[in-house]
Every structure is written in structure tokens, then in C-alpha cells.
């Protein structure tokens, strides 16, 4: 039986304040494993949407599922949030995590955030699903 992933929640700084992030860390710490996975939620913006996925896939790669700015436990953006602002926050998160390249899994409207992230920083995204 393999050792399960460690499921955690944490806060990371971004240009709009703090992001609340649900994460799965592989038993080895996430440094030598597969490319990290960034999970982008849809309209409600809650990373907890991916909770079951974190437990199932987090044993061989680090997985990050943030609450989008203004949603859940994350601080809001000033004014009305849009996919471009959320993409900036995701780029800040990945920089804080020192991730140079990630795979992205987008649910619903999270796809718009993923596409905005690719337009903003194409070198960060290896593939999208």
C-alpha cells in the first residue's frame, strides 16, 4: 500500500492580498515527482471543488486548488474581478511556489482563467485539461 498524499490548506500572498489554497503534497515532498497540477475552479471559485481529486491524484505530484480572489477564504480584488485579474493572482501563486511549469485542470469558467494565464505567462503552462 502506498503512502497517501498529505492534504493541506495554506495561504499564499498575491498582488490582491492572500489566496487560500487547498493542496496535496506527495509523500516525498513534491520535489522529485511529476509536474505540479494547478486546479482552477468554475463560477463559485472554490478550490474545495477538487477535494476528492486531491486525495486521489496527490500521491505522485503536488496539486494546488486555490479559492479564486474574492471567493472562499481568498482576499478580493479591488473592483469587479475578471479572468485577467485571477490569472495575475495565479501567476503570483506559482511564483511564490517556485513553480516554473505546471499542468492546469480547469472546471467550467476556470477555463477562462487558464486561457488568460497562458496569454499572460505562456511559459508557465505545460498543458491544459
C-alpha positions as CSV (number, residue, x, y, z in Angstrom):
1,X,0.0,0.0,0.0
2,X,1.4,3.4,-1.0
3,X,1.7,6.3,1.4
4,X,-1.2,8.7,0.8
5,X,-0.7,12.4,-0.1
6,X,-0.7,14.9,2.7
7,X,-3.7,17.2,2.3
8,X,-3.3,20.7,3.5
9,X,-4.7,24.2,3.3
10,X,-2.4,27.3,3.2
11,X,-2.4,30.9,2.4
12,X,-0.1,32.5,-0.2
13,X,0.5,36.1,-1.0
14,X,-0.6,37.6,-4.3
15,X,-0.9,41.2,-5.6
16,X,-4.5,41.3,-4.2
17,X,-3.8,40.0,-0.7
18,X,-3.8,36.4,0.3
19,X,-5.0,33.3,-1.6
20,X,-6.5,30.4,0.3
21,X,-5.1,27.2,-1.4
22,X,-6.1,23.5,-0.9
23,X,-3.2,21.3,-1.7
24,X,-2.0,17.8,-1.9
25,X,1.7,17.1,-1.2
26,X,3.2,13.7,-2.2
27,X,4.9,11.6,0.5
28,X,8.3,12.6,-1.0
29,X,7.5,16.3,-0.6
30,X,6.6,17.2,-4.2
31,X,10.2,18.0,-5.4
32,X,11.1,14.9,-7.4
33,X,7.6,13.9,-8.6
34,X,5.7,14.7,-11.7
35,X,4.8,18.2,-12.9
36,X,2.6,20.0,-10.4
37,X,-1.1,20.4,-11.2
38,X,-3.0,23.7,-10.8
39,X,-6.7,23.2,-10.5
40,X,-8.9,26.2,-11.4
41,X,-12.5,26.2,-10.2
42,X,-15.5,27.5,-12.1
43,X,-18.1,30.1,-11.2
44,X,-18.1,29.7,-7.5
45,X,-14.3,30.0,-7.4
46,X,-13.8,27.4,-4.6
47,X,-10.8,25.2,-4.7
48,X,-12.6,22.7,-2.4
49,X,-14.5,21.6,-5.6
50,X,-11.3,19.5,-6.3
51,X,-11.1,17.9,-2.8
52,X,-11.7,14.3,-3.9
53,X,-9.2,14.7,-6.8
54,X,-6.5,16.0,-4.4
55,X,-6.8,12.8,-2.3
56,X,-6.7,10.5,-5.4
57,X,-4.0,12.1,-7.5
58,X,-1.8,13.8,-4.9
59,X,0.4,10.7,-4.2
60,X,2.7,11.4,-7.2
61,X,2.5,15.1,-7.8
62,X,1.8,18.3,-5.9
63,X,-1.7,19.7,-6.6
64,X,-2.8,23.2,-5.9
65,X,-6.5,24.2,-5.9
66,X,-6.9,27.9,-4.9
67,X,-10.0,29.7,-4.0
68,X,-10.0,32.5,-6.7
69,X,-9.6,36.0,-5.4
70,X,-12.8,37.2,-3.7
71,X,-14.1,33.6,-3.3
72,X,-13.9,31.4,-0.2
73,X,-11.0,32.3,2.0
74,X,-9.2,34.4,-0.5
75,X,-9.0,38.2,-0.4
76,X,-10.9,40.1,-3.1
77,X,-9.5,42.1,-6.0
78,X,-10.4,45.8,-6.0
79,X,-13.5,46.4,-8.1
80,X,-15.0,43.7,-10.2
81,X,-12.9,40.6,-10.7
82,X,-12.4,39.1,-14.1
83,X,-10.3,36.2,-15.6
84,X,-7.3,38.5,-16.3
85,X,-7.0,39.6,-12.7
86,X,-7.5,36.0,-11.5
87,X,-4.7,34.9,-13.9
88,X,-2.4,37.5,-12.4
89,X,-3.1,36.1,-9.0
90,X,-2.4,32.5,-10.3
91,X,0.9,33.7,-11.7
92,X,1.8,35.2,-8.4
93,X,0.9,32.0,-6.6
94,X,3.0,29.9,-9.0
95,X,5.9,32.3,-8.5
96,X,5.5,32.0,-4.7
97,X,5.6,28.2,-5.0
98,X,8.6,28.5,-7.3
99,X,6.8,26.5,-10.0
100,X,8.3,27.1,-13.4
101,X,5.9,24.9,-15.3
102,X,2.5,23.3,-14.3
103,X,-0.3,21.3,-15.8
104,X,-3.7,23.0,-15.5
105,X,-7.0,21.4,-14.9
106,X,-9.9,23.9,-15.4
107,X,-13.5,23.4,-14.4
108,X,-16.2,25.5,-16.1
109,X,-15.4,29.2,-16.0
110,X,-11.9,28.3,-14.7
111,X,-11.0,27.7,-18.4
112,X,-11.2,31.4,-19.0
113,X,-8.7,31.9,-16.2
114,X,-6.4,29.2,-17.6
115,X,-6.5,30.8,-21.1
116,X,-5.8,34.2,-19.5
117,X,-2.8,32.7,-17.7
118,X,-1.5,31.2,-20.9
119,X,-1.8,34.6,-22.6
120,X,-0.1,36.3,-19.7
121,X,2.7,33.8,-19.0
122,X,2.8,31.0,-21.6
123,X,6.0,29.5,-20.2
124,X,4.1,28.5,-17.0
125,X,1.6,26.2,-18.6
126,X,2.8,22.8,-20.0
127,X,-0.7,21.6,-20.8
128,X,-4.3,22.2,-20.0
129,X,-7.2,19.9,-19.5
